[in-house]
Amino acid sequence: QVQLVESGGALVQPGGSLRLSCAPSGFTLDYYAVGWFRQAPGKAREAVSCISTDHDNTDHADSVKGRFSISRDDAKNTVYLQMSDLKPEDTAVYHCAATPLRVCSLNAGEYRYWGQGTQVTVSQ
């Protein structure tokens, strides 16, 4: 079964850091660009970050620029979202997604495979 599995979500205090992981089951990420998206209760899904297959192209939403970074480890078949200086408004369920287009995109409509998500809560 083809699926993506996210991990690493947790409760963290404002200003803290977390690293989320995204690993596939049933396929390899080598040929897929990967994006991270988030959805907070009562709010629309929001693009966060993306990375191309060649590692050279990344993009981030303005709300996370300078705080979040995305990377991929092809040997481990995993994509990471490193989050720092977390704020309460970063609280959401974070989903990773994969697109065969290979190029980084913050357009959710271009993604084929999605994970179930991992909860990130930023609170005192």
PLY file of the C-alpha trace (Angstrom):
ply
format ascii 1.0
element vertex 124
property float x
property float y
property float z
element edge 123
property int vertex1
property int vertex2
end_header
0.00 0.00 0.00
1.36 3.38 -1.01
1.31 5.88 1.80
3.29 8.54 3.63
3.88 8.48 7.36
4.71 11.57 9.39
6.31 11.56 12.82
7.87 13.94 15.29
4.90 16.04 16.32
4.71 17.02 19.97
3.75 19.64 22.52
6.45 22.30 22.67
6.79 25.68 24.35
6.94 28.90 22.34
10.46 29.46 21.07
11.16 25.76 20.99
12.15 23.49 18.12
10.92 20.28 16.54
11.92 18.12 13.62
9.21 16.35 11.68
9.93 13.34 9.50
8.11 12.04 6.46
8.76 8.53 5.23
6.98 6.63 2.48
5.65 3.12 2.50
5.42 1.23 -0.75
7.53 3.57 -2.87
10.71 5.61 -2.88
10.79 9.38 -2.60
13.73 9.67 -5.01
11.47 10.67 -7.89
9.04 12.85 -5.96
9.12 16.40 -4.77
7.79 16.64 -1.24
5.79 19.31 0.47
4.63 20.00 4.00
1.21 21.43 4.65
-0.61 22.20 7.87
-4.16 22.65 9.03
-5.28 24.22 12.26
-8.78 23.65 13.69
-11.33 25.76 11.87
-8.80 27.00 9.34
-8.00 26.15 5.74
-5.04 23.99 4.86
-1.88 26.04 4.46
1.29 25.29 2.52
4.43 25.34 4.66
7.49 24.17 2.73
8.57 22.08 -0.23
11.69 20.53 -1.70
12.51 19.30 -5.18
14.00 15.93 -6.02
17.46 17.40 -6.64
17.60 19.07 -3.20
18.49 22.40 -4.80
15.08 23.95 -4.90
13.10 24.71 -1.77
10.35 27.15 -0.93
8.62 28.26 2.24
5.50 30.14 3.16
6.20 33.69 4.28
4.89 32.82 7.74
7.71 30.34 8.33
10.62 31.81 6.36
13.72 32.09 8.49
12.30 29.66 11.07
11.64 26.44 9.17
13.89 24.47 6.85
13.26 21.40 4.74
15.73 18.72 3.75
15.78 15.21 2.37
17.97 12.19 2.97
17.69 9.93 -0.03
19.66 7.16 1.67
17.02 7.06 4.42
14.15 7.76 2.02
12.99 10.50 4.37
12.19 14.20 4.22
12.55 16.40 7.27
10.96 19.65 8.36
13.11 21.42 10.92
11.08 23.97 12.85
12.58 26.51 15.20
11.37 29.56 17.11
7.94 27.98 17.18
4.95 30.20 17.86
1.45 29.37 19.09
0.14 30.11 15.60
2.22 27.20 14.29
-0.12 24.84 16.13
-1.69 22.52 13.57
-1.71 19.04 12.13
1.23 18.81 9.74
0.94 16.66 6.64
3.58 15.71 4.14
2.73 15.06 0.51
4.56 13.78 -2.56
4.27 14.82 -6.20
5.83 13.10 -9.21
6.43 16.53 -10.77
9.85 16.61 -9.08
9.86 20.39 -8.71
9.08 22.17 -5.48
5.50 23.44 -5.33
3.37 25.01 -2.61
0.24 24.15 -4.56
-1.53 21.33 -2.74
-3.41 20.37 -5.90
-0.20 19.10 -7.48
0.40 16.45 -4.84
-0.60 12.84 -5.33
0.16 11.11 -2.03
-0.64 12.42 1.43
0.07 11.31 4.95
-2.37 11.26 7.86
-0.51 14.00 9.68
1.24 14.62 12.98
0.06 17.05 15.64
2.24 20.01 16.59
1.07 22.05 19.56
2.92 25.17 20.65
1.79 26.27 24.08
2.96 27.15 27.55
0 1
1 2
2 3
3 4
4 5
5 6
6 7
7 8
8 9
9 10
10 11
11 12
12 13
13 14
14 15
15 16
16 17
17 18
18 19
19 20
20 21
21 22
22 23
23 24
24 25
25 26
26 27
27 28
28 29
29 30
30 31
31 32
32 33
33 34
34 35
35 36
36 37
37 38
38 39
39 40
40 41
41 42
42 43
43 44
44 45
45 46
46 47
47 48
48 49
49 50
50 51
51 52
52 53
53 54
54 55
55 56
56 57
57 58
58 59
59 60
60 61
61 62
62 63
63 64
64 65
65 66
66 67
67 68
68 69
69 70
70 71
71 72
72 73
73 74
74 75
75 76
76 77
77 78
78 79
79 80
80 81
81 82
82 83
83 84
84 85
85 86
86 87
87 88
88 89
89 90
90 91
91 92
92 93
93 94
94 95
95 96
96 97
97 98
98 99
99 100
100 101
101 102
102 103
103 104
104 105
105 106
106 107
107 108
108 109
109 110
110 111
111 112
112 113
113 114
114 115
115 116
116 117
117 118
118 119
119 120
120 121
121 122
122 123
